[in-house]
């Protein structure tokens, strides 16, 4: 029997308030278990996660808040202002839609019952619409769904098209629920998910073919595999001790790509498994020319100009661009450094040791200016690794990756087979150029200090103020010290002759027009007075820019 959308929505409502993960998992397992139809099961699993398509699928329904407003207006007659009021009251457009549909319901006599299948069909139509008139048609289609909805269906329909189910069903809960529903281990479900990135498919396989079905699931061309990740290396010595031999590569300053090349086409996925093929046409054609067909490759795309990596934001700009890519090709030229292979010659290679994968990888790539093999050196020598590390930094890259040559490729895993080594975020030493007298019981001390870094000419560029991290005693002492350096005072503000250096910790560096350095420190905290350092030894704007880049990258997901 086909599952109705109403049953689905009522189930969502029944789990929405559950806070216990175990209880939630058990309820979902019970619900999934009862679904007979494969397609319904696949959709319910996606929908519960707030998805209409798996993350790597390029299709999208393309419904934003504005379109929901229009559809609601068409279906219930509610004006924008009214919807906005409800939204303000409830903080949830889903609830607002529910209220509007509830009111209208009293007037409606007939209603077509919505099934999961029907909703799926409408979504697929919506995502296929492009060009002129497509918005109007989407509004019409969504309005039709609202007309057939009960209030609770309207709530979840709205949340679903906006991609926000607010159920708290994350990937971990879904994995465990699927495992529990059909009595298989969570690890097996996890592995299947890592190579398909589609819980809907995983659920269908385990329902129809059980444990064996899951075990037989294989990597497929043009469906992305979760990428293997690296842990932070403690130091080079311990990496060598642990791995014996280490495969060392540069840690390129770019962004991850997984390239699928087979059945006559190339598909490229980002680290978040988004399909970025359209943004990289030159990589697509070069892969077709220079790489043997039937492969899945792992690598780093780097924006390179005059032999050096461009700032990290540039490559992100390239990746975001889907239309008018042409101009960007010249502005932000890309090279791809390939360092692994997941599939070749019709077979998975992930379970082979890295040294064997490397041999295969080398046999696949021909001569090219754009698609290159990342150099790798196998060594036991700490000095060798340190040399490569410095070469990488000198070339403008991030550091090195140290990989265990015996290790398999473990999708989605941040394990110790891959260790990354890069300069860490350190405290900054900054010149104190100004300050401000305190208030209340601190009015007799200078309680905040203005900090600056140096530019290449030794000029001071301000990066912010520090007002925390001092003890009262320190403030007294510092005030004594700085009083003699006051050059100028206006109200409570003072300017100092630059003389002292503070070491400060901070949470992050931000870009900011507020200070003449163009950067600002977030949550700066006084660590100590560096009276061992003269002002010309303070940190430079160049270093701050680099640290900004590094932290920006470490936040990428
Ligand atoms: P992180 O982003 O700091 O966690 O470092 C891991 C990332 O480094 C990977 O996701 C890649 O995008 C990137 N990377 C750069 N060079 C390499 C390399 N030779 N091997 C593996 N990953 C690399």
Boltz pocket constraint, residues with backbone or C-beta under 6 A from the ligand:
constraints:
  - pocket:
      binder: B
      contacts: [[A, 228], [A, 229], [A, 230], [A, 249], [A, 250], [A, 251], [A, 252], [A, 253], [A, 254], [A, 255], [A, 256], [A, 257], [A, 271], [A, 299], [A, 300], [A, 339], [A, 374], [A, 401], [A, 420], [A, 553], [A, 554], [A, 556]]
      max_distance: 6.0
